Every structure is written in C-alpha cells, then in structure tokens.
Amino acid sequence: MRTPIPGLVAALIVGLAGCAAVRVVGTEQTVIVGKTPITASGLDGYNALAVQVPDPNAPFVFINKNNILINEDPLYPERANGKVVIIWRLDASDSSPYSFPDDQAIQFRPSDGNPLPSNLDCGTMGQKKKAFACAYDAPDRPRKWKYGIRVKNATGTDPTPLDPWVHQN
C-alpha cells in the first residue's frame, strides 16, 4: 500500500502557513471601552508563532502613511565584549522604494551631561542601502540618546523624519 506522503506534506505546509499568518487570536467582537464601542479582533492576544520578538540590536524600520515607524522604541541594545552594535533594517523586497539615503541617515544626538558614545561609527550597509549600522563602545554607566532617522523614497516624497530613543544600560 502506497502512502500519499507528498500530498500530506503539501497539505500540512499549507495548513501551517495559514495558521502562522494569523497574528491575532480571537474573533471580531464589539466591546465598550469607557463609553466608546470598539469593534476589533484579536482580543485574546497574539499568536507568538506569527510574530517576531523585537531585537533591540536589530530593529525593523517601517513606513506607514509616509511616516517612519520603528518596531521597538526606545531601543535597549545589549552589549557584547564592551561594544554595542545596532543594525536598523528596511523592507528588503524589490517592490519597496525605501532606502537609507547616506551615512548620516541615523544620527545620535548628545545632550547636557550625556555626550555621544565613544568611538561611535555609523553608516549604510548593503548594495541597496536597506540596512544601517551604528557601533560604539559600551558606556560605563546608563545613558540615553535621541537619534534622528531619515529614509529616502525613490518614487516620491521622503517620509517624515523620526526622533526615537536609544537607552543604554
């Protein structure tokens, strides 16, 4: 007797892919928040298999309605061997018109009593400039910096720059 393994494997792959695509759990419901009725799905939480846990050393940069969004703000990057490396990444698909324009696309900003980190080096990475890295010496005490981020749109108006935070412990 022959077992239809290829068909079974294909069905499992399709089934699992369908499950993984569901990011929120729960059917659509209408609830009252204060005095406001809200209709939403996912009131039972999210599917941990369908989302990626944020990595403070590897944040994703999204563009939504011409605004820059970072999947984690503030960033709390981890140190390794006395150094900190953060690599921001944009959508790598060929259909995405966004890239980092130059080696100043992300700039840390010092403030009173909070100088820039030692040996701070930043720049675009990759041929398509879809990644941007900063590396610096880990400070000896907790610090936090505002940083500016700019993205270029090859097909039109550049997104509004953003000023999120890096908190270094």
C-alpha positions in Angstrom: 0.0 0.0 0.0 1.3 3.4 -1.0 1.1 6.3 1.4 0.4 9.7 -0.2 3.2 11.5 1.6 3.8 14.3 -1.0 0.1 15.3 -0.7 0.1 15.0 3.1 3.2 17.2 3.3 1.8 19.8 1.0 -1.4 19.9 3.0 0.5 20.3 6.3 2.6 23.1 4.8 -0.4 24.9 3.6 -2.2 24.4 6.9 0.7 25.5 9.0 1.3 28.5 6.7 -2.3 29.5 7.2 -2.0 29.3 11.0 1.2 31.3 11.1 -0.3 34.1 9.1 -2.8 34.8 11.8 -1.2 37.4 14.1 -4.0 38.0 16.5 -6.2 35.5 18.3 -9.9 35.7 18.7 -12.9 36.5 16.5 -14.1 40.0 15.9 -16.1 41.4 18.8 -17.6 44.7 19.8 -16.7 45.9 23.3 -17.3 49.1 25.2 -14.2 51.0 26.4 -15.4 53.6 28.8 -18.4 54.9 26.7 -16.9 54.1 23.3 -17.9 51.0 21.4 -14.9 49.4 19.6 -15.0 46.5 17.1 -11.8 44.5 16.8 -10.5 41.0 16.5 -7.5 39.7 18.5 -8.9 40.4 21.9 -7.5 37.1 23.1 -3.9 38.3 22.4 -1.5 37.5 19.6 -0.1 34.3 18.0 3.6 34.1 19.1 4.3 31.8 16.2 3.3 34.5 13.7 5.2 37.5 15.1 8.9 38.1 15.7 10.1 39.1 19.1 11.7 42.6 18.8 15.5 42.6 18.9 16.9 45.9 20.3 20.1 45.4 18.4 18.3 44.7 15.1 15.2 46.9 14.9 12.9 46.9 11.8 12.0 50.2 10.1 8.6 50.5 8.6 7.0 53.2 6.5 3.3 53.8 7.1 1.4 56.7 5.5 4.7 58.4 4.8 5.8 58.1 8.5 8.8 56.2 9.8 8.0 53.6 12.5 10.5 51.6 14.5 9.3 48.2 15.8 10.9 49.0 19.1 11.1 52.4 20.7 13.0 53.1 22.8 15.8 50.7 21.9 17.6 48.9 24.8 20.5 47.4 22.9 22.7 44.8 24.5 26.5 45.0 24.7 28.9 42.3 23.7 32.6 42.4 24.5 32.5 46.1 25.5 30.8 47.1 22.2 27.3 47.9 21.1 26.1 47.3 17.6 22.7 48.2 16.3 21.6 47.4 12.8 18.3 49.0 11.5 16.7 47.3 8.6 14.1 48.3 6.0 11.9 46.1 3.9 14.2 44.2 1.6 11.5 43.4 -1.1 12.2 44.7 -4.6 8.8 46.5 -4.5 9.9 48.7 -1.6 11.1 52.1 -2.8 12.7 53.0 0.6 16.4 53.1 1.4 18.7 54.9 3.8 20.0 58.0 1.8 23.5 58.3 3.2 25.9 57.6 6.1 24.1 60.4 8.1 20.6 58.8 7.8 20.8 58.0 11.5 22.5 60.4 13.9 22.8 60.2 17.6 22.3 63.5 19.5 24.2 64.5 22.6 22.6 66.4 25.5 23.8 68.1 28.6 25.7 65.7 30.7 25.1 63.0 28.1 27.9 63.1 25.5 27.8 60.9 22.4 29.1 57.3 23.0 32.9 56.8 22.5 34.0 55.5 19.1 30.6 56.0 17.5 30.7 54.9 13.9 27.6 54.7 11.7 26.8 54.1 8.0 24.7 52.4 5.4 25.2 48.7 4.6 24.5 46.6 1.6 24.3 47.5 -2.1 20.6 48.6 -1.8 21.2 50.6 1.4 18.4 48.7 3.2 20.4 48.4 6.4 22.1 51.0 8.6 24.6 50.2 11.4 26.0 52.1 14.3 28.7 50.7 16.6 30.1 52.3 19.7 31.9 51.5 23.0 29.5 50.5 25.7 29.4 53.3 28.2 30.4 52.8 31.9 27.0 54.0 33.2 23.5 54.1 31.8 22.9 56.7 29.1 20.2 57.6 26.7 20.3 59.4 23.4 17.7 60.8 21.0 18.6 59.9 17.4 17.3 61.1 14.2 16.4 58.8 11.4 15.8 59.6 7.7 14.6 57.4 4.9 14.6 58.1 1.1 11.6 57.2 -1.1 12.8 56.6 -4.7 9.3 57.1 -6.1 8.3 60.4 -4.4 8.2 62.3 -1.2 10.5 61.2 1.5 8.9 60.0 4.8 8.8 62.4 7.7 12.0 62.0 9.8 11.6 60.4 13.2 13.4 61.1 16.6 13.2 58.0 18.7 15.5 57.0 21.6 18.3 54.6 22.5 18.6 53.7 26.2 22.0 52.1 27.1 22.2 50.3 30.4 
